[in-house]
């Protein structure tokens, strides 16, 4: 895979490289990659996330399976006390006001049976690393057990807990995603941004 030379490579960290087979494009957003993978023409493309970019043009890449762009991941914080669970929920929602999350996400306060509660944050799976860092950077802590991942989201949905409160979080993207014809018209460009 031959990559084009990038001006200011550090601005590409967090974006994606899409390998179309006969050429590559550098600088796609997660939303753009998801749309390309959903198209019949580009469904077999290979995707790499740019984790770090250095001033000398070197890029640290991580291959991303196409299925990730169709899944949700999440983190679940459990409690046996309703007051503690409500406090965890409110703290998570308030934290998103102070420090914008990496992408959109939904936050639920839910009850399993009579005495088990969970504060859940569910988001697009391609942002799993970013959400882990965001929660850590913001100092979010709970006193009970926690779990996370794609499988944890599926278990949560399968168990159908009673949702007591819900809140939608919106991420602030520095890069506007293109869609439809505008996106498809740009796929031949080696550098997207």
C-alpha positions as CSV (number, residue, x, y, z in Angstrom):
1,X,0.0,0.0,0.0
2,X,1.6,3.2,-1.2
3,X,0.5,6.3,0.8
4,X,0.6,9.8,-0.6
5,X,2.8,12.4,1.0
6,X,0.9,14.4,3.5
7,X,1.2,18.1,4.4
8,X,0.8,18.5,8.2
9,X,0.5,14.7,8.8
10,X,-0.4,15.2,12.5
11,X,-3.9,16.5,11.5
12,X,-4.7,13.1,10.2
13,X,-4.4,11.3,13.6
14,X,-7.8,9.7,14.4
15,X,-8.9,9.6,10.7
16,X,-8.9,6.6,8.4
17,X,-7.1,5.2,5.4
18,X,-9.4,3.4,2.9
19,X,-7.7,0.8,0.6
20,X,-9.9,0.5,-2.4
21,X,-7.6,-2.2,-4.0
22,X,-6.3,-0.1,-6.9
23,X,-5.6,3.0,-4.8
24,X,-5.9,4.4,-1.3
25,X,-7.5,7.5,0.2
26,X,-6.2,9.1,3.4
27,X,-8.2,11.2,5.7
28,X,-11.7,9.7,5.8
29,X,-13.9,10.1,8.9
30,X,-15.5,7.0,10.6
31,X,-18.9,8.0,9.3
32,X,-17.5,8.2,5.7
33,X,-15.8,4.8,6.1
34,X,-19.1,3.3,7.3
35,X,-20.9,4.7,4.3
36,X,-18.3,3.4,1.9
37,X,-18.4,-0.1,3.4
38,X,-22.2,-0.1,3.2
39,X,-22.0,0.6,-0.6
40,X,-21.9,-2.5,-2.9
41,X,-19.0,-1.1,-4.9
42,X,-16.7,-0.6,-1.9
43,X,-17.9,-3.2,0.6
44,X,-14.6,-5.2,0.3
45,X,-12.3,-2.2,1.0
46,X,-9.7,-2.5,3.8
47,X,-9.6,0.1,6.5
48,X,-6.8,1.4,8.7
49,X,-7.1,3.9,11.5
50,X,-4.3,6.5,11.9
51,X,-3.4,6.3,15.6
52,X,-0.5,8.6,15.5
53,X,1.1,10.8,12.8
54,X,4.6,12.3,13.1
55,X,5.9,15.5,11.5
56,X,8.3,13.5,9.3
57,X,5.3,11.9,7.6
58,X,5.4,8.5,9.3
59,X,2.0,7.1,10.4
60,X,1.2,4.6,13.0
61,X,-1.7,2.5,11.7
62,X,-4.1,-0.1,13.0
63,X,-6.2,-2.4,10.8
64,X,-9.9,-2.1,11.5
65,X,-12.3,-5.0,10.6
66,X,-15.2,-3.7,8.4
67,X,-17.7,-5.3,10.8
68,X,-16.7,-2.8,13.5
69,X,-18.5,0.0,11.6
70,X,-21.8,-1.9,12.0
71,X,-21.6,-2.6,15.7
72,X,-22.0,-0.8,19.0
73,X,-19.7,-1.1,22.0
74,X,-20.3,0.2,25.4
75,X,-19.3,0.4,29.1
76,X,-21.6,-0.8,31.9
77,X,-21.2,0.3,35.5
78,X,-23.3,-1.8,38.0
79,X,-24.7,-1.0,41.4
80,X,-27.1,-2.6,43.9
81,X,-28.3,0.8,45.2
82,X,-30.6,3.1,43.3
83,X,-29.0,6.3,44.8
84,X,-25.5,5.2,43.7
85,X,-26.7,4.3,40.2
86,X,-28.5,7.6,39.8
87,X,-25.4,9.5,41.0
88,X,-23.3,7.5,38.4
89,X,-25.7,8.3,35.7
90,X,-25.9,12.1,36.5
91,X,-22.1,12.3,36.8
92,X,-21.6,10.7,33.4
93,X,-24.2,13.0,31.7
94,X,-22.7,16.1,33.4
95,X,-19.2,15.0,32.4
96,X,-20.2,15.2,28.8
97,X,-21.3,18.8,29.2
98,X,-17.8,19.7,30.5
99,X,-15.8,17.6,28.1
100,X,-17.4,16.7,24.8
101,X,-17.3,12.9,24.1
102,X,-15.5,11.5,21.1
103,X,-18.8,10.7,19.2
104,X,-22.5,10.4,19.7
105,X,-23.6,8.0,22.5
106,X,-26.6,7.1,24.5
107,X,-26.5,6.8,28.3
108,X,-29.1,4.7,30.2
109,X,-29.9,4.2,33.8
110,X,-31.5,0.8,33.9
111,X,-32.8,-1.7,36.4
112,X,-32.4,-5.5,36.3
113,X,-35.0,-7.1,38.6
114,X,-35.4,-5.4,41.9
115,X,-31.9,-4.7,43.2
116,X,-29.4,-4.5,40.3
117,X,-28.9,-1.2,38.5
118,X,-26.6,-0.3,35.6
119,X,-25.4,3.0,34.1
120,X,-24.7,2.2,30.5
121,X,-23.0,4.2,27.8
122,X,-23.4,2.8,24.3
123,X,-21.6,4.2,21.2
124,X,-20.4,3.2,17.7
125,X,-17.8,0.4,18.1
126,X,-15.2,2.2,16.1
127,X,-14.8,4.7,18.9
128,X,-14.1,2.2,21.6
129,X,-10.5,3.3,22.3
130,X,-11.5,6.9,22.3
131,X,-14.3,6.4,24.8
132,X,-12.0,4.5,27.2
133,X,-9.5,7.4,27.0
134,X,-12.3,10.0,27.4
135,X,-13.7,8.3,30.6
136,X,-10.2,7.9,32.0
137,X,-9.2,11.5,31.2
138,X,-12.3,12.9,32.8
139,X,-11.7,10.8,35.9
140,X,-15.0,8.9,35.8
141,X,-15.1,6.4,38.6
142,X,-17.8,4.2,40.1
143,X,-17.7,2.0,43.2
144,X,-19.2,-1.2,41.7
145,X,-18.2,-3.7,39.1
146,X,-17.9,-2.7,35.4
147,X,-17.7,-4.3,32.0
148,X,-17.4,-3.2,28.5
149,X,-17.2,-4.2,24.8
150,X,-19.4,-5.3,22.0
151,X,-20.5,-8.5,23.7
152,X,-21.6,-6.6,26.8
153,X,-23.9,-4.4,24.6
154,X,-25.5,-7.5,23.1
155,X,-26.0,-9.0,26.6
156,X,-27.6,-5.8,27.8
157,X,-30.0,-5.7,24.9
158,X,-30.8,-9.4,25.3
159,X,-31.6,-9.0,29.0
160,X,-34.0,-6.1,28.3
161,X,-33.6,-4.2,31.5
162,X,-36.1,-1.5,32.5
163,X,-34.7,1.8,31.3
164,X,-35.4,4.4,34.1
165,X,-33.6,7.4,32.5
166,X,-31.9,8.0,29.2
167,X,-29.8,10.8,27.7
168,X,-28.3,11.3,24.2
169,X,-24.8,12.6,24.0
170,X,-23.4,14.3,20.9
171,X,-19.8,14.3,20.0
172,X,-18.2,17.4,18.6
173,X,-16.3,16.5,15.4
174,X,-13.7,18.8,14.1
175,X,-14.1,17.3,10.7
176,X,-17.4,17.4,8.8
177,X,-18.3,14.1,7.2
178,X,-19.4,14.0,3.6
179,X,-22.2,11.8,2.5
180,X,-23.9,10.4,-0.7
181,X,-22.8,11.8,-4.0
182,X,-20.3,14.2,-2.5
183,X,-18.4,11.3,-0.8
184,X,-18.5,9.0,-3.8
185,X,-17.2,11.8,-6.1
186,X,-14.1,12.1,-3.9
187,X,-13.0,8.5,-3.6
188,X,-10.3,8.8,-6.3
189,X,-8.5,11.6,-4.4
190,X,-5.5,10.3,-2.5
191,X,-5.7,12.9,0.2
192,X,-9.2,13.6,1.4
193,X,-8.6,16.6,3.6
